Amino acid sequence: MWMIPHTLAGVTLATKIENPSISLPLALLSHYLLDFIPHWTQTPTFFGKKSIALYVDFIISLSLGLFFALKFPFGSNEFWIVILGAALGNFLDAVRIPALLLRRDLPSTQSHSLISIAEKIHAKLDQDVKHEKEKLVFKFTKGNVWIGIGTQILTVVLCLWLLLT
């Protein structure tokens, strides 16, 4: 899934659930839930023309996170909770960045580190419609980019509605 829905889900949870010991873990877990919903995304690349969409997605996500965080006084607890919610919503994809930048494989799923365990769960749950995966739970979505884009648009609209009402 793109970063924008993950960011908005994390921000929504951080702002609508007042207890950060509940909202912040839920922001992290929301990544698994959103990636379980059929979605479409590009293969992450940081180089070449294909990387432009990734950078635009990042800039919009960062802007949205800051926009909603700045509804609170800069540096306040609420400000940082919103920033953390946005970051945790994207954390499971963000841990892949060093390997992708270095053009190396992702952390070994044979490892027992916390990141490797989280990545193993993430890989099993991910329902990206473009992949030729036999593990797709929603088989009817395989290859259907419009369903994958539609679920993300619905997620963004729902989160924005919750945040702005």
C-alpha positions as CSV (number, residue, x, y, z in Angstrom):
1,M,0.0,0.0,0.0
2,W,1.1,3.6,-0.6
3,M,2.4,5.6,2.3
4,I,-0.5,8.1,2.3
5,P,-3.2,5.6,3.6
6,H,-0.7,4.3,6.2
7,T,0.1,7.8,7.4
8,L,-3.6,8.9,7.6
9,A,-4.5,5.7,9.5
10,G,-1.7,6.3,12.0
11,V,-2.7,9.9,12.4
12,T,-6.4,9.1,12.8
13,L,-5.7,6.5,15.5
14,A,-3.3,8.9,17.3
15,T,-5.8,11.8,17.3
16,K,-9.1,9.9,17.9
17,I,-7.9,7.6,20.7
18,E,-6.7,9.8,23.5
19,N,-4.5,7.2,25.3
20,P,-1.2,6.9,23.4
21,S,-0.4,3.5,25.0
22,I,-3.4,2.2,23.1
23,S,-3.4,4.5,20.0
24,L,0.3,4.1,19.1
25,P,0.4,0.3,19.1
26,L,-2.8,0.4,17.1
27,A,-1.1,2.7,14.6
28,L,1.6,0.1,14.1
29,L,-0.9,-2.7,13.8
30,S,-3.0,-0.7,11.4
31,H,-0.2,-1.3,8.8
32,Y,-0.9,-5.1,8.9
33,L,-4.6,-4.5,8.6
34,L,-4.3,-2.1,5.7
35,D,-1.8,-4.4,3.9
36,F,-4.3,-7.3,4.3
37,I,-6.9,-5.3,2.4
38,P,-6.4,-5.8,-1.3
39,H,-4.3,-2.9,-2.6
40,W,-1.9,-1.9,-5.4
41,T,1.4,-0.3,-5.1
42,Q,4.5,0.1,-7.1
43,T,7.7,-1.9,-6.5
44,P,9.7,0.4,-4.3
45,T,12.7,1.9,-6.0
46,F,14.8,5.0,-5.1
47,F,16.5,5.4,-8.4
48,G,15.4,6.4,-11.9
49,K,12.1,7.7,-13.3
50,K,10.0,5.1,-11.5
51,S,11.1,6.5,-8.1
52,I,9.3,9.8,-8.7
53,A,5.9,8.4,-7.5
54,L,7.6,7.1,-4.4
55,Y,9.0,10.5,-3.6
56,V,5.7,12.3,-4.3
57,D,3.9,9.7,-2.0
58,F,6.5,10.4,0.7
59,I,6.2,14.2,0.4
60,I,2.4,14.1,0.5
61,S,2.5,11.7,3.5
62,L,5.0,13.9,5.4
63,S,2.9,17.0,4.6
64,L,-0.3,15.3,5.8
65,G,1.4,14.1,9.0
66,L,2.8,17.6,9.7
67,F,-0.5,19.3,8.8
68,F,-2.5,17.3,11.4
69,A,0.3,17.4,14.0
70,L,0.5,21.2,13.7
71,K,-3.2,21.4,14.7
72,F,-1.6,21.1,18.2
73,P,1.1,23.4,19.6
74,F,4.5,22.6,18.1
75,G,6.5,20.3,20.4
76,S,3.5,19.5,22.7
77,N,2.8,15.9,23.7
78,E,-0.2,15.8,21.3
79,F,2.1,17.0,18.4
80,W,4.6,14.2,19.0
81,I,1.9,11.6,19.4
82,V,0.5,12.5,16.0
83,I,4.0,12.4,14.5
84,L,4.6,9.0,16.1
85,G,1.2,7.7,14.9
86,A,2.1,8.7,11.3
87,A,5.6,7.1,11.7
88,L,4.3,3.9,13.2
89,G,1.7,3.6,10.5
90,N,4.6,3.4,8.0
91,F,7.2,1.6,10.2
92,L,6.9,-1.8,8.6
93,D,7.7,-0.5,5.2
94,A,10.3,1.9,6.5
95,V,12.4,-0.9,8.0
96,R,12.9,-2.1,4.4
97,I,14.5,1.2,3.3
98,P,18.2,0.4,4.2
99,A,18.1,-2.9,2.3
100,L,16.4,-1.3,-0.7
101,L,18.9,1.7,-0.8
102,L,21.8,-0.7,-0.6
103,R,20.1,-2.9,-3.2
104,R,20.3,-5.9,-0.9
105,D,17.8,-8.5,0.1
106,L,15.4,-7.7,2.9
107,P,16.3,-9.0,6.4
108,S,16.4,-12.8,6.5
109,T,13.2,-14.4,7.5
110,Q,15.3,-17.1,9.1
111,S,16.5,-14.6,11.7
112,H,14.7,-14.3,15.0
113,S,15.2,-10.6,15.4
114,L,12.1,-8.5,16.1
115,I,12.3,-6.8,12.7
116,S,12.6,-10.2,10.9
117,I,9.6,-11.6,12.7
118,A,7.6,-8.4,11.9
119,E,8.7,-8.7,8.2
120,K,7.7,-12.4,8.1
121,I,4.2,-11.5,9.3
122,H,4.1,-8.6,7.0
123,A,5.0,-10.7,3.9
124,K,2.4,-13.3,4.8
125,L,-0.4,-10.8,5.2
126,D,0.3,-8.5,2.3
127,Q,-2.5,-8.6,-0.3
128,D,-0.9,-6.5,-3.1
129,V,-3.0,-7.3,-6.1
130,K,-0.2,-7.0,-8.7
131,H,1.9,-9.8,-7.3
132,E,1.6,-13.3,-8.7
133,K,1.0,-14.7,-5.2
134,E,-0.8,-17.9,-4.5
135,K,-1.2,-16.7,-1.0
136,L,-3.8,-14.0,-2.0
137,V,-6.8,-14.4,0.3
138,F,-8.9,-12.4,-2.1
139,K,-8.1,-14.3,-5.3
140,F,-10.6,-12.3,-7.4
141,T,-8.5,-9.2,-7.0
142,K,-5.4,-10.7,-8.5
143,G,-4.1,-8.3,-11.2
144,N,-7.0,-5.9,-10.8
145,V,-5.3,-2.6,-10.3
146,W,-8.5,-0.6,-10.0
147,I,-9.7,-2.6,-7.0
148,G,-6.2,-2.1,-5.4
149,I,-6.4,1.7,-6.0
150,G,-10.0,1.9,-5.0
151,T,-9.4,0.4,-1.5
152,Q,-6.7,2.9,-0.9
153,I,-8.9,5.8,-2.0
154,L,-11.6,4.6,0.3
155,T,-9.1,4.4,3.2
156,V,-7.9,7.9,2.5
157,V,-11.4,9.3,2.3
158,L,-12.5,7.5,5.5
159,C,-9.5,8.7,7.4
160,L,-9.8,12.3,6.2
161,W,-13.5,12.3,7.1
162,L,-12.7,11.0,10.6
163,L,-9.9,13.6,11.0
164,L,-11.9,16.6,9.7
165,T,-15.2,15.9,11.6
